[in-house]
Amino acid sequence: MELLGVISVPGWLLTILLLILTFCLYSKWKHSLWKRLGVPGPEPTPFLGILKEYFEKGSCNTDLELVRKYGNVVGVYQCHIPSLLVADPEMLKVIFVKEFSNFPNRFIPVKPTERMLAGVALAQGKHWKFLRSTISPTFTVGKLKLMVQKIEKCCQALVENIHSQRGDNEPVDMKELCGAFTMDVISSTAFGIEVNSQKEPNNRFVYYGKKAAIGQLASSFAVFIMMFPFLKNIVGTILLHGNRVGKDVIEFFDTALRSAIDLRKDGKNEVLEYNVNTIE
């Protein structure tokens, strides 16, 4: 194919160039929302938005820098998905209390299944409200006291792990230690399973817990969907049928949860008393 009758360009190369140009224009248009609305914010990286800074500096440090530079309301983009960073206490009070009926749902990067929507993390609308009203009694003083003994054991394991690593005269990875402590607390209070994930890295609960926490977030599919949100239903269907969304993780925790319920019914796990009915 000739351009202006002078330069001969192969058809496949011209197609690729047109696709690249189309994607760049699409990214530019998606990244113009906050500017059109007059919301201050950083110039987004093409296609990635603010993710590049999140990966390099961490979300906490990046958000603090943005608030210092642009004020208490900052418009950013997670790839092509617009996100509003709010640091104004009065505005947060309005969002989470007065106008919360307009902000109850979380963004779901893939087409959710009924099972996914049944969980409190992704529940929406009336079902989320039902789960919240059912689970709220979990956090009364009396119920929390039931967990104190288990949490204290996890704290003791954390202290022992810090002492054992400190003796090597090497820097201590506090992120790893605190992550292990968090997992120990969740496994003992929610599932009635005692694990020392720092000393037992090959424990099945530790393995599946880490896989559930970071496996999907770090997936290239999640980034792709945030780049092209209109494809989330198609990509989500492919992932579900391709068993790429952690079917083994879901099955493991489903089994663990049912075992915990059985222990409660046998009177061996008092901590789960407050939400057995919710789980069922």
N, C-alpha and C positions, 0 to 999 in steps of 0.2 A: 504494500500500500504506500502511495506517495503522498507526502504532505506539501501542499502548495506547488506541486509539480516539480519539486527540487530534491527533497530528501526521501529516500525509500525506507520505510519502517515496516518490519514484519507485523502481521496482524496480531499475533500473540503478545508481542511486546507492547503494542498500542493498547490492547485490552488490559494488560497489567497496569500500565500507566494510568489509564482511565479509572481503574478500580482503586488505585492508591489515591488519586485525586478525589474520588468520591468519598473514601473513608476519611481523608483529611478534612474535607468540607463538612462531613457529618460530625466529626469530632469538634470542629470549630463552632458549629451551630449548637451542639449540645452543651458546650462550655460557655455559652453566652447568656444563659438564663439569669444568673445572679447579677450580671452587669446590666441587663435589660431592666431588672427590678430595682436597681440602685443599691444592692447589698454589697458591701466591701468584701474583698477577699483576694487571695494570691492568684497570680496568673497560673492556670493549671497546665501541667505537662500534657501534651497531646496524648490522647487515648487513656493515660494512666491517672490523670487528675492529681490528687494529693497522695496517691498510694506510694509514689517514689519516695516522698519525704517520710511517710509512715515507716517504710521498710528501712530507711537509712537512719532515722533518728528515734523511731518509736512514736506511737500515737500520742502518748502523754506529753512528751517534750515538744512535739510538733504543735499540738493544740495550744499549749502554753505560749509558745512563740507567736502563733497566729493571733491570740487574744491580746497580747502585749502590742502587737503591731497594728492590728485592724480594729480593735475594740471588742466589746462584749457580744456582738453578733457578727459572725463571719460566714460567708458563703463559700463552700468548698465542693469538690466533686470526687467521689470514689469511682474512679474510671469515668463513666458518663452519667453516674447517678448523683443528682444534686443532694447535698446534705447541708443542713444549717447547724453551725456550731454556736450554741447559746451559753453565755457565761454570766448573764445578768440575773441575779437572784429573784427579782420581782417578776421578770418575764418567765423564769422557770416555774415560779409559783403558779402563774396563770396557766401555763402549759400542763403542769402535772396535777392541778387541782380544779380551777374554775373551768378550763376548756379541755379537760382531759378526754371528754367524750369524742373529741375530734382527733386525738392522738393515741389511740389505744394499741394500734397494730404495728408490728415490726415489719421491716422489709424482708421478704423471703426471696433469696436469689434464684431458686428453682421452682418449678411447678410443684406445690406440695401435695402429698398424698393425705388421705383422711387420717392415717395413723400419725403423720407428722403434725397435723393440725390439732390432734387430741392432746398433745403435750403443752404444758404451760408456756414454754419458751416461744412457741409459734402459734398458740391459740389466738383466735381473733373474735371480735364482737361479743356476742352474748355468752359464747362458750368460755372465753377468757374471763368474763365477769363472774361466771359460775365457779370456775376454778379458783379465782382469787378469793371469793367469799368462803369457799370450802377450805382452802389452805391457810388463810389468815390466822385461824385459831392455833395453828402450829407454833406461832411465834409469841404466844403469851408467856409470862414469866414462869408459870408452873411447868409448861411443856419444855421450855428451854432448860430448866433445871435438870430434866431427865438426861440431857445431853452432856452436862458438865463433866461427869466422870470420864466419859469416852473422849471428850476433847482434851482433858487433862493428860490422859495417856498419850495422845498424839503430841501434845506439847513436850512431854517428857522424852518421847522418841526424837523429836526435833532437836532438843538440847543435846541429847547423846550423840546425834549425828554431827552436830556442829563441833562438839568436843573431839570426836574421832577424826574429823578432817583437819581441825586446827593443829593437831599434833604433828602433821606432816610439814609444817612451816611453808605451806603453799596457800595461795589465795583460795577462799571458800566461795563456791558458786551459790550465792544466796537465792538466786532465782530458781535454781534446780531444787534447793532444799525447801523453799517456801511452796513451790509447786507440789512437791512430794507431801508436805504437811497438809496442804489443802485437799489433796486426794485422799489422804488418810482420814481426815475429818469427815469428808463426804461418804466414804465407804463405810465408816463405823456408825455414823448417825443416821444415814438414809437407808443403808442396806444391812446394817448389823454385821458387816464383815470387817474383821480387824486385819489391816495390812500395814507393814512398814515398807512403803514403796521406795524409800531411800536404800534400804538394805536388801530389798527383794525386787529388783528391777524387772525380773522375768515373771513376776506374779501375773496371772491372767487378768486380774482386775486392773492392775497398773497398765498392762499392755493395751487393753481395750479402752481404758480411760483416756490415755494419751491419744489413741487413734481417734476417739470421738471428739476430743478437744481441738486437735490441730489438723487432723487428716483432711477434713473438708475445707477448712478455712485456707489451708495452704495450697489447695488444688488449683491447677491452672484453669480448670473449668469454671471455677467461681469468678476468677478475674475476667475470663472471656465473657461470661454472662453480664458482668458489670460494665464491660465495654459495649456490649450490644444487648441491652435489657429486653428488647422486643423479641429476642430469640430464646428467652428463658424457658418457655413452655416446651419448645422443641428439644432444647438441650437437656432439660430436666427429664423428659420422657426417655431420651436416649440413655441417660445415666441410670435411671431406674431399671430399665430393661437390660442394661449392660452390667448391672450389679456393681456399679462404681460408687455407690453412695453409702457403703458400709453396712450391707445387709448382715454380715457377721457380727458387727458391733451391736446392731439393734437386737439381734437374736440373743446375744450374750447378756445384755442388760435386761432384756425381757425375762430371761430365765432367772437372773439374779434377783430381780424385783419380786417375781412370783415366789421364789424361795424365801425371801424376807417376809412376805405376807404369810406364808405357811408357818414360819417361826413365830410370828406374832399371834396367830390363831392358836398355836400350841403354848402360848404364854412365855416364850423364850426371848422375845424382843419387844420390850415395853416402849422403846423409842418410837416405833412405828405405829403406835396405837392411834395417834391423832390423825393419820391420813390413810389408813387402810381402806376406808370407805371411798375416799377420793380415787385411789389407785384402781379399785375394782370398778 
